Amino acid sequence: MTIITRLVLVALAAVTAISCGALYTDIRVPRAYRSAAPSDVTATPSDETVVGEACYQSLFFLFAWGDASYAAAARNALGGHTDATLYDVKADQKATTYLVGLYSKICTVLTGKVGRP
């Protein structure tokens, strides 16, 4: 087996092991989030549906910053609704990665309805 063939096999194994695209990744993954049900709040058909997103980013596998927590996404979703409760919440995670993870952006996305307790 030549050296070139070995290098190609090692490169293919590395790309497979990282389980994402080598040059670019754009995926969405469902997550679980325990939230209030419509029976727990005063739900009405006119309740507004809101979306909140919280992200963190990393660069060169050395630096990471941001807050992709459920709490941050819920705060962003509620925005100006100070005394409201999120119910019937769906949680997703969205990841975008370039060049085998040299730059990554991971976001938690919550979609739910705004109700009054």
C-alpha positions in Angstrom: 0.0 0.0 0.0 1.5 3.3 -1.0 1.8 6.3 1.3 -0.8 8.3 -0.7 -3.3 5.5 -0.3 -2.6 5.4 3.5 -3.0 9.2 3.8 -6.4 9.0 1.9 -7.6 6.2 4.2 -6.6 8.1 7.3 -8.3 11.3 6.0 -11.5 9.4 5.3 -11.4 7.8 8.8 -10.9 11.2 10.4 -13.8 12.7 8.5 -16.0 9.8 9.4 -15.0 10.0 13.1 -16.0 13.6 13.5 -19.5 12.8 12.2 -20.1 16.0 10.4 -19.2 17.5 7.0 -15.5 18.1 6.5 -16.0 21.6 5.0 -19.5 22.6 6.0 -22.3 21.4 8.3 -25.8 22.8 8.7 -27.9 20.5 10.9 -31.0 20.7 13.1 -31.6 18.3 16.0 -34.8 18.0 18.1 -34.3 18.3 21.8 -36.6 17.8 24.9 -37.8 20.7 27.0 -40.3 20.2 29.8 -42.7 23.0 29.8 -46.2 24.0 30.9 -49.1 22.4 29.1 -52.2 24.3 27.9 -54.0 23.0 31.0 -51.4 24.5 33.3 -52.0 28.1 32.1 -55.0 30.2 31.1 -54.7 29.3 27.4 -56.7 31.0 24.7 -56.9 30.5 21.0 -55.4 34.0 20.4 -52.2 33.2 22.4 -49.1 34.5 20.5 -46.5 32.0 19.2 -43.0 33.1 19.9 -39.5 31.9 19.0 -36.4 32.4 21.1 -32.9 31.5 20.0 -29.7 31.4 22.1 -26.3 30.6 20.5 -22.7 30.0 21.3 -19.8 30.1 18.9 -16.3 28.6 18.8 -13.2 29.5 16.8 -10.1 27.4 16.0 -11.0 24.9 18.7 -9.5 27.4 21.1 -12.1 30.1 21.9 -15.8 29.7 22.7 -18.3 32.3 23.7 -22.0 32.7 24.1 -24.9 31.1 26.0 -27.0 28.4 24.2 -28.9 27.4 27.3 -32.7 26.8 27.4 -33.0 29.6 29.9 -31.5 32.1 27.6 -33.6 30.9 24.7 -36.8 31.2 26.9 -35.8 34.7 28.0 -35.4 35.7 24.3 -38.7 34.1 23.4 -40.6 35.9 26.1 -38.9 39.3 25.3 -41.3 41.9 26.6 -43.9 39.5 28.1 -42.8 40.0 31.7 -45.6 38.1 33.5 -46.1 35.5 30.9 -45.4 31.7 30.8 -44.2 29.7 27.9 -46.3 26.6 27.2 -46.5 23.9 24.6 -42.8 24.4 23.9 -40.8 22.7 21.2 -37.0 22.7 21.4 -34.5 22.2 18.6 -30.7 22.6 18.3 -29.2 24.0 15.2 -25.5 23.7 14.3 -23.5 25.3 11.6 -19.8 24.4 11.2 -17.2 25.4 8.7 -13.8 23.7 7.9 -14.0 20.7 10.2 -15.1 22.7 13.1 -12.6 25.6 12.9 -15.7 27.8 13.2 -18.9 26.6 14.8 -22.2 28.1 15.8 -24.6 26.1 17.9 -28.0 27.4 18.7 -30.9 26.3 21.0 -34.2 27.3 19.4 -37.4 27.3 21.5 -40.9 27.7 19.9 -43.9 28.1 22.2 -47.0 29.9 23.0 -47.3 32.8 25.5 -49.9 32.2 28.2 -50.9 33.8 31.5 -50.5 31.8 34.7 
